[in-house]
Amino acid sequence: METFFVGSVLALAYFILGRLRRRPTHDREWELDVSHLPRVSRKGGEVTIYDLRDWAFTRSGAVAHDTWRDVRFDRTALTRAWLVVEPFVFWGKIAHTFLIFELASGDAVGVSVEARKRKDQRYSPVMALFRSYELIYQWGSARDLLSVRALRRRHTQYLVPLKLSDEQVQDLFGAMVAATNELFRAPRFYNTVRANCTTELFDPIAKIDPAFRLSLAARLLTARIHWLLRDRGLVAPGAESIDVTPHILDMDPAIREDADPSHFFRALTRSLYPQPAHVRD
């Protein structure tokens, strides 16, 4: 028994030391959906997001087209930030979170902080504690980020408008851009506790508005984070926490699968949230 215990401790120590020696890199054989590493350029007020993912899916979850494109717009066109909360299927107390930025045109782009998986690699929150996955700031069209969860995974996802001023929305977008470019220059590891989808989003938001600061429990048990923000008055008044997946499933395929993604978010939000407020009283 003692020999087994000593052997187990040594094996665990060997595993941990081996993991600590690993160094992050952008040079691996990645899964196709994370194969492009986004970056963002800024020239005056003009912003260009390079390698933004804009995939579209049929109602059955098949890929209609797998497009990557560069998107250019003026930073002042940003009007609203939305939080998306996607509860995990295997444990409903935790959730993936990401942001969507709406433009004055009604189009929208989003950023989702994720574990960047290699080909044929499965995600494990336990293994993510041990330098198993690089980090990626995955920029995508709102159509892409919402549809992959609704149509391909059939996951519940709540779309919630945050109560931020136009200036705060632009500052939050700028913080995400800075983090994206820093990661492009220097790869990092994803970590279930220290560098995950929620910490990477809410640490910058809390610097813009301290009311968004989260406790350790809220950082880990994120499935009800939209209710926590509502209780703090940080969600636009009158906006409900609605699961948008059924609405995407029932959407007109011409909008859902169009080569132009700009109609998707406008059609979705106008039907669910008629003109929600986005500024704080």
C-alpha positions in Angstrom: 0.0 0.0 0.0 2.8 2.4 0.9 4.6 1.6 -2.3 1.5 2.3 -4.3 1.0 5.7 -2.5 4.6 6.7 -3.1 4.4 5.7 -6.7 1.2 7.7 -7.2 2.7 10.8 -5.6 5.8 10.5 -7.8 3.6 10.0 -10.9 1.5 13.1 -10.0 4.7 15.2 -9.4 6.1 14.1 -12.7 2.9 15.0 -14.5 2.8 18.5 -12.9 6.4 19.2 -13.5 6.0 18.2 -17.1 3.1 20.5 -17.5 4.9 23.4 -15.9 7.7 23.0 -18.5 5.2 23.6 -21.3 5.3 26.9 -23.1 2.4 28.4 -25.0 2.6 28.7 -28.8 0.4 29.7 -31.7 2.1 27.1 -33.9 0.0 23.9 -33.5 -2.4 21.9 -35.7 -5.6 23.5 -34.6 -9.3 22.5 -34.9 -10.7 24.3 -38.0 -13.0 26.6 -36.0 -10.0 28.1 -34.1 -7.5 27.8 -36.8 -7.3 31.6 -37.5 -5.9 33.9 -34.7 -7.6 37.3 -34.8 -5.9 40.6 -34.4 -7.2 44.2 -34.6 -5.8 47.4 -36.0 -6.8 50.9 -35.1 -6.1 54.0 -37.3 -7.7 57.1 -35.8 -11.3 56.1 -35.1 -11.3 53.3 -37.7 -11.1 49.7 -36.5 -10.3 46.6 -38.6 -10.8 43.1 -37.2 -8.7 40.6 -39.1 -9.7 37.0 -39.4 -13.1 37.4 -37.9 -15.0 34.1 -38.0 -18.3 34.3 -39.9 -19.6 30.7 -40.2 -23.3 30.0 -40.9 -25.2 26.8 -40.1 -28.3 25.1 -41.3 -31.1 24.2 -38.9 -29.7 20.7 -38.6 -26.3 22.1 -37.5 -24.4 21.5 -40.8 -22.0 24.2 -41.8 -23.6 26.3 -44.6 -20.3 28.1 -45.2 -17.1 28.6 -43.2 -16.0 32.1 -44.0 -13.3 34.2 -42.4 -13.3 37.9 -43.2 -11.9 41.3 -42.2 -14.4 43.8 -40.8 -13.9 47.5 -40.8 -16.0 50.2 -39.0 -15.6 53.4 -37.0 -15.3 52.9 -33.2 -18.0 55.6 -32.7 -20.5 53.2 -34.4 -20.5 51.0 -31.4 -23.8 51.5 -29.5 -24.4 48.7 -27.2 -22.7 45.7 -25.4 -24.6 42.5 -24.8 -23.6 39.6 -22.5 -24.3 36.1 -23.6 -24.6 33.4 -20.9 -24.4 29.7 -22.1 -24.9 27.3 -19.2 -22.9 24.1 -19.4 -24.8 21.0 -20.3 -22.8 18.7 -17.9 -23.2 21.1 -14.9 -25.8 23.8 -14.9 -24.2 26.0 -12.2 -21.4 27.1 -14.5 -21.6 28.8 -17.9 -19.6 30.1 -20.8 -19.9 33.9 -21.2 -19.0 36.1 -24.1 -19.7 39.6 -25.4 -21.4 41.0 -28.5 -21.0 44.6 -29.6 -23.8 46.1 -31.6 -23.2 48.7 -34.2 -25.5 51.6 -35.2 -26.3 49.8 -38.5 -27.8 46.9 -36.5 -24.9 44.6 -37.4 -22.8 43.2 -34.5 -19.5 41.5 -33.8 -18.6 39.5 -30.7 -15.6 38.2 -28.8 -15.5 34.8 -27.0 -12.5 33.9 -24.8 -12.0 30.2 -25.3 -9.6 27.3 -24.9 -8.0 26.8 -28.3 -8.2 23.1 -29.0 -5.8 21.1 -31.2 -7.1 18.7 -33.8 -9.1 15.9 -32.2 -8.6 17.4 -28.7 -11.5 17.4 -26.3 -12.1 20.0 -23.7 -11.8 19.1 -20.0 -12.1 21.7 -17.2 -9.8 19.6 -15.1 -7.0 19.3 -17.7 -7.5 23.1 -18.4 -5.9 23.6 -15.0 -2.6 22.1 -16.3 -1.6 24.1 -19.4 -3.5 21.8 -21.8 -4.9 24.5 -24.0 -3.8 27.8 -25.4 -6.0 30.8 -25.0 -7.9 32.5 -27.9 -9.9 35.7 -28.2 -12.3 34.4 -30.9 -13.9 37.3 -32.7 -16.9 36.4 -34.8 -20.0 37.8 -36.3 -23.0 37.7 -33.9 -24.6 35.2 -36.3 -21.6 32.9 -36.0 -21.2 33.0 -32.2 -24.9 32.5 -31.5 -25.7 30.1 -34.3 -23.0 27.6 -33.5 -24.4 27.2 -30.0 -28.1 27.2 -31.1 -27.9 25.1 -34.3 -24.8 22.9 -33.9 -24.8 22.3 -30.1 -28.5 23.0 -29.2 -27.3 24.8 -26.1 -29.4 27.3 -24.0 -28.0 30.8 -24.3 -29.3 34.0 -22.7 -28.7 37.3 -24.5 -28.7 40.3 -22.1 -28.1 44.0 -22.9 -25.7 45.6 -20.4 -26.4 49.0 -19.0 -23.4 50.9 -20.2 -23.0 54.4 -21.8 -21.8 54.7 -25.4 -18.4 55.8 -24.0 -18.2 52.8 -21.7 -19.1 50.4 -24.5 -16.3 51.9 -26.6 -13.9 51.6 -23.7 -14.9 48.0 -23.2 -14.4 47.2 -26.9 -11.0 48.9 -26.7 -10.0 46.7 -23.7 -10.9 43.6 -25.7 -9.0 44.9 -28.7 -5.9 45.5 -26.5 -6.1 42.0 -25.0 -6.6 40.4 -28.4 -3.5 42.1 -29.8 -1.4 41.3 -26.7 -2.3 37.6 -27.1 -1.5 37.8 -30.8 2.0 39.0 -29.8 2.5 36.7 -26.8 0.6 33.4 -26.5 -0.9 32.3 -23.2 -2.5 29.3 -21.7 -6.2 29.0 -20.9 -6.9 28.2 -17.2 -10.2 27.0 -15.7 -9.8 29.4 -12.7 -7.3 32.1 -13.5 -7.7 32.8 -17.3 -11.1 31.8 -18.5 -14.0 33.2 -20.4 -15.4 35.1 -17.4 -12.2 36.5 -15.8 -10.9 37.7 -19.2 -14.1 39.6 -19.8 -15.1 40.9 -16.3 -11.7 42.1 -15.1 -11.7 44.7 -17.9 -15.4 45.6 -17.4 -14.7 46.1 -13.7 -12.0 48.6 -14.5 -14.5 50.6 -16.5 -17.2 50.3 -13.9 -16.4 48.8 -10.4 -20.0 47.7 -10.1 -19.2 44.8 -12.4 -16.6 43.4 -10.0 -17.3 39.7 -9.3 -16.7 37.7 -6.1 -14.7 34.4 -6.4 -18.0 32.4 -6.2 -19.5 34.5 -9.0 -16.4 33.9 -11.1 -16.7 30.2 -10.7 -20.5 29.6 -10.6 -21.4 31.8 -13.6 -24.7 30.3 -14.8 -26.7 33.0 -13.0 -24.3 35.8 -13.6 -27.0 37.7 -15.6 -29.3 37.6 -12.6 -26.6 38.9 -10.4 -26.0 41.8 -12.8 -29.7 42.5 -12.9 -29.9 42.7 -9.1 -27.1 45.3 -9.3 -29.0 47.3 -11.8 -26.4 46.6 -14.6 -28.9 45.2 -17.1 -30.9 47.5 -19.3 -34.3 48.1 -17.8 -37.2 46.2 -19.3 -34.9 43.5 -20.8 -35.7 39.9 -20.0 -33.3 37.0 -19.8 -34.5 35.1 -22.8 -33.1 31.9 -24.2 -32.5 32.9 -27.9 -31.7 29.4 -29.1 -35.4 28.5 -30.0 -35.7 31.8 -31.8 -32.6 31.1 -33.9 -33.9 27.6 -34.7 -37.2 29.2 -36.0 -35.5 32.0 -37.9 -36.0 32.4 -41.6 -33.2 30.4 -43.2 -32.7 33.2 -45.7 -31.5 35.4 -42.8 -29.8 32.6 -40.8 -27.7 31.4 -43.7 -27.2 34.6 -45.8 -23.7 35.4 -47.0 -24.3 38.8 -45.4 -24.6 38.3 -41.6 -25.7 41.9 -40.9 -29.4 41.1 -41.0 -29.2 38.3 -38.4 -28.6 40.2 -35.2 -31.0 43.0 -36.2 -33.8 40.5 -36.9 -33.1 38.6 -33.6 -32.9 41.6 -31.3 -35.7 43.7 -32.7 -38.1 40.8 -32.2 -37.0 40.0 -28.7 -36.0 43.4 -27.2 -37.8 46.3 -28.8 -35.5 49.3 -28.3 -34.0 48.3 -24.9 -32.2 51.1 -23.1 -28.5 50.9 -23.0 -27.5 53.9 -20.7 -27.6 54.2 -17.0 -30.2 56.5 -15.4 
